Amino acid sequence: MNKQFVSFVTAGDPSMEKTKEFIDVLAEYSDIIEIGIPFSDPVAEGPVIEMANVRALSAGVTTDDVFSMLEEVSFPKMVILTYFNPVFVYGLDRFFAECKRTKVYAVIIPDVPYEERDEVLVHSKRYGVHFITMIAPTSAERVKMLAKDAAGFIYLVSSMGVTGIRSELSVDLTKIVEQIREVTDTPIMIGFGISDRKQADMMRGIADGVIVGSAIVGIIAEHGNDSAPKIRQFLKEIN
């Protein structure tokens, strides 16, 4: 199969209008686009994406704003990345109903443990929205348990810790991919730390695709409203 490219931006950084502009650029190079709903305590994120959340929240961005923006975006595989608290406060049923209404393909909620995911799954299945499984480097038995019921795609974390650019990706991901393949054919996308063509090509050689977030969000942090051409140039280089 063709290797896939998954990109990420935080909604509302630096504004919702600019987010729509950035999505247009991402759509030229991406198979899947992740949109982060700003949250005050994004525990899986490193400082780059954490500060993007701060900027978006300071601009007053809400979950409703994100759904309103998604109504105006036409892309077949939009994915929301958020945390359980905003979903719980919004209401799980209402949240996934809005996902369906705005044609969201899947949702990632990094802080929901596998053992507690049923509360989310019942709503995601009701509305036909994939609930993405994240797998971190861990025991073979747990990898297989996590992978066997995965849908949409599997988010394979390249290393322990939070998101962010890394100079080296040292985990033996080939072995983990082999373990996943024993129980499912669901596409595997590797994320966390991928920031250049060399790293991306290495991960493409192991899995079905790559996820790039912090490198894109870092461009936005540096260039703000003028980020679109810089993002386009980066995407050309990494693809």
C-alpha positions as CSV (number, residue, x, y, z in Angstrom):
1,M,0.0,0.0,0.0
2,N,1.0,3.6,-0.4
3,K,2.6,5.1,2.6
4,Q,0.4,7.7,4.3
5,F,1.1,11.1,5.7
6,V,-0.7,12.4,8.8
7,S,-0.3,16.1,9.8
8,F,-1.4,18.0,12.9
9,V,-2.2,21.5,13.9
10,T,-3.8,23.0,17.0
11,A,-7.2,24.7,16.2
12,G,-7.1,28.4,16.8
13,D,-3.4,28.9,16.7
14,P,-3.0,31.8,15.9
15,S,-6.7,32.1,14.9
16,M,-9.5,29.9,13.5
17,E,-9.3,31.7,10.1
18,K,-5.6,30.9,9.9
19,T,-6.3,27.3,11.0
20,K,-8.6,26.9,8.0
21,E,-5.9,28.3,5.7
22,F,-3.3,25.9,7.2
23,I,-5.7,23.0,6.7
24,D,-5.9,23.9,3.0
25,V,-2.1,23.6,2.8
26,L,-2.0,20.4,4.8
27,A,-4.7,18.9,2.5
28,E,-2.3,19.2,-0.5
29,Y,0.2,16.7,1.2
30,S,-1.8,14.7,3.8
31,D,-3.9,11.6,3.7
32,I,-5.2,12.3,7.2
33,I,-5.3,15.7,9.1
34,E,-5.4,15.8,12.9
35,I,-6.9,18.9,14.6
36,G,-6.2,19.5,18.2
37,I,-8.9,21.0,20.4
38,P,-7.1,23.4,22.8
39,F,-7.0,22.2,26.4
40,S,-5.3,23.6,29.5
41,D,-3.6,20.4,30.5
42,P,-2.5,18.4,27.4
43,V,-0.6,15.7,29.3
44,A,0.8,13.9,26.2
45,E,2.2,17.1,24.6
46,G,5.6,18.6,24.8
47,P,6.3,22.3,25.1
48,V,5.7,23.2,21.4
49,I,2.1,21.9,21.2
50,E,1.5,22.9,24.9
51,M,2.2,26.5,24.0
52,A,0.0,26.3,20.9
53,N,-2.8,25.2,23.3
54,V,-2.1,28.2,25.5
55,R,-2.2,30.6,22.5
56,A,-5.4,29.2,21.2
57,L,-7.1,29.3,24.6
58,S,-5.9,32.8,25.2
59,A,-7.7,33.7,21.9
60,G,-10.9,32.2,23.4
61,V,-11.2,29.1,21.2
62,T,-13.8,26.7,22.3
63,T,-14.9,23.2,21.3
64,D,-17.9,24.6,19.6
65,D,-15.6,26.9,17.6
66,V,-13.7,23.9,16.4
67,F,-16.8,22.1,15.2
68,S,-18.0,25.3,13.5
69,M,-14.7,25.5,11.6
70,L,-14.9,21.8,10.6
71,E,-18.3,22.5,9.0
72,E,-16.5,24.8,6.6
73,V,-13.6,22.3,5.8
74,S,-13.9,19.7,3.1
75,F,-11.4,16.9,3.7
76,P,-12.3,13.2,3.8
77,K,-10.2,12.1,6.8
78,M,-10.3,14.8,9.6
79,V,-9.3,13.5,13.0
80,I,-9.9,15.3,16.3
81,L,-7.2,15.1,19.0
82,T,-8.4,16.0,22.4
83,Y,-8.4,14.9,26.1
84,F,-11.1,13.3,28.1
85,N,-12.0,16.3,30.3
86,P,-13.1,18.5,27.4
87,V,-15.2,15.6,26.0
88,F,-16.7,14.9,29.4
89,V,-17.6,18.5,30.0
90,Y,-19.1,18.8,26.5
91,G,-21.0,15.6,27.0
92,L,-19.8,12.3,25.3
93,D,-23.0,11.8,23.3
94,R,-23.2,15.4,22.2
95,F,-19.5,15.4,21.3
96,F,-19.7,12.3,19.1
97,A,-22.9,13.5,17.6
98,E,-21.1,16.7,16.5
99,C,-18.2,14.6,15.2
100,K,-20.7,12.7,13.0
101,R,-22.5,15.9,11.9
102,T,-19.2,17.6,10.9
103,K,-17.9,14.3,9.2
104,V,-15.0,13.8,11.6
105,Y,-13.4,10.5,10.6
106,A,-11.8,9.6,14.0
107,V,-11.0,10.8,17.5
108,I,-7.8,10.5,19.5
109,I,-8.0,10.9,23.3
110,P,-4.5,10.1,24.7
111,D,-5.4,10.1,28.4
112,V,-8.2,7.4,28.2
113,P,-6.6,4.1,29.4
114,Y,-7.4,1.0,27.4
115,E,-9.2,-0.4,30.5
116,E,-11.6,2.6,30.6
117,R,-12.2,3.0,26.9
118,D,-15.6,1.3,26.8
119,E,-17.3,4.5,28.1
120,V,-16.0,6.3,25.0
121,L,-16.4,3.4,22.6
122,V,-20.1,3.1,23.1
123,H,-20.6,6.6,21.8
124,S,-18.0,6.4,19.0
125,K,-19.6,3.3,17.7
126,R,-23.1,4.7,18.0
127,Y,-22.1,7.6,15.7
128,G,-19.7,5.7,13.4
129,V,-16.6,7.6,14.4
130,H,-13.4,5.7,14.9
131,F,-11.8,5.8,18.4
132,I,-8.1,5.6,17.6
133,T,-5.9,3.2,19.6
134,M,-2.5,4.6,20.7
135,I,0.3,2.0,21.4
136,A,3.5,3.0,23.2
137,P,6.6,0.8,23.4
138,T,5.6,-1.7,26.0
139,S,5.3,-5.5,26.6
140,A,4.4,-7.8,23.6
141,E,1.3,-9.0,25.5
142,R,0.0,-5.5,26.0
143,V,0.8,-4.5,22.4
144,K,-1.3,-7.3,21.1
145,M,-4.2,-6.6,23.5
146,L,-4.3,-3.0,22.5
147,A,-4.0,-3.7,18.8
148,K,-6.5,-6.5,18.3
149,D,-9.6,-4.3,18.4
150,A,-8.1,-1.2,16.8
151,A,-10.1,0.6,14.1
152,G,-9.3,3.4,11.6
153,F,-5.6,3.4,12.2
154,I,-3.2,2.6,15.0
155,Y,-1.1,5.5,16.4
156,L,2.2,4.0,17.3
157,V,4.2,6.2,19.6
158,S,7.9,6.2,18.5
159,S,9.3,6.7,22.0
160,M,8.2,7.1,25.6
161,G,7.4,10.6,26.9
162,V,5.6,13.5,25.3
163,T,5.4,14.9,21.8
164,G,8.2,16.9,20.4
165,I,11.1,16.9,17.9
166,R,13.8,14.4,18.6
167,S,17.2,14.1,17.0
168,E,17.1,10.3,17.3
169,L,14.3,7.7,17.4
170,S,15.9,4.7,19.2
171,V,13.0,2.3,20.0
172,D,12.9,-1.0,18.1
173,L,9.7,-0.2,16.3
174,T,10.1,-3.0,13.8
175,K,9.6,-5.6,16.5
176,I,6.5,-3.7,17.8
177,V,5.0,-3.5,14.3
178,E,5.6,-7.3,13.9
179,Q,3.7,-7.9,17.1
180,I,0.8,-5.7,16.0
181,R,0.7,-7.5,12.6
182,E,0.1,-10.8,14.4
183,V,-3.3,-9.6,15.5
184,T,-4.5,-7.0,13.0
185,D,-4.1,-5.5,9.5
186,T,-5.2,-2.0,10.7
187,P,-2.8,0.6,9.2
188,I,-0.1,1.6,11.6
189,M,1.1,5.3,11.7
190,I,4.2,6.2,13.7
191,G,4.2,9.6,15.5
192,F,6.1,11.6,18.2
193,G,9.4,13.2,17.2
194,I,9.4,12.9,13.4
195,S,10.7,16.2,12.1
196,D,12.7,15.6,8.8
197,R,12.7,13.5,5.6
198,K,15.3,11.1,6.9
199,Q,13.3,10.2,10.0
200,A,10.0,10.1,8.0
201,D,11.5,7.8,5.4
202,M,12.8,5.5,8.2
203,M,9.4,5.2,9.7
204,R,7.7,4.7,6.4
205,G,10.0,1.8,5.9
206,I,8.7,0.2,9.1
207,A,5.0,1.1,9.2
208,D,2.1,2.3,6.9
209,G,2.7,6.0,7.4
210,V,4.0,8.8,9.6
211,I,2.4,11.5,11.9
212,V,4.0,14.9,12.0
213,G,2.8,17.5,14.5
214,S,5.4,19.4,16.6
215,A,7.5,20.3,13.6
216,I,4.4,22.0,11.9
217,V,3.2,23.6,15.1
218,G,6.8,24.9,15.6
219,I,6.6,26.7,12.3
220,I,3.3,28.3,13.3
221,A,4.9,29.4,16.6
222,E,7.7,31.1,14.7
223,H,5.9,32.6,11.8
224,G,2.3,33.1,13.1
225,N,-0.1,34.5,10.5
226,D,2.6,34.1,7.8
227,S,3.1,30.4,8.3
228,A,1.2,28.9,5.3
229,P,4.1,29.2,2.8
230,K,6.6,27.9,5.4
231,I,4.3,24.9,6.1
232,R,4.0,24.2,2.4
233,Q,7.8,24.2,2.0
234,F,8.3,21.9,5.0
235,L,5.7,19.5,3.7
236,K,7.4,19.4,0.3
237,E,10.7,18.6,1.9
238,I,9.4,15.8,4.3
239,N,7.3,14.1,1.7
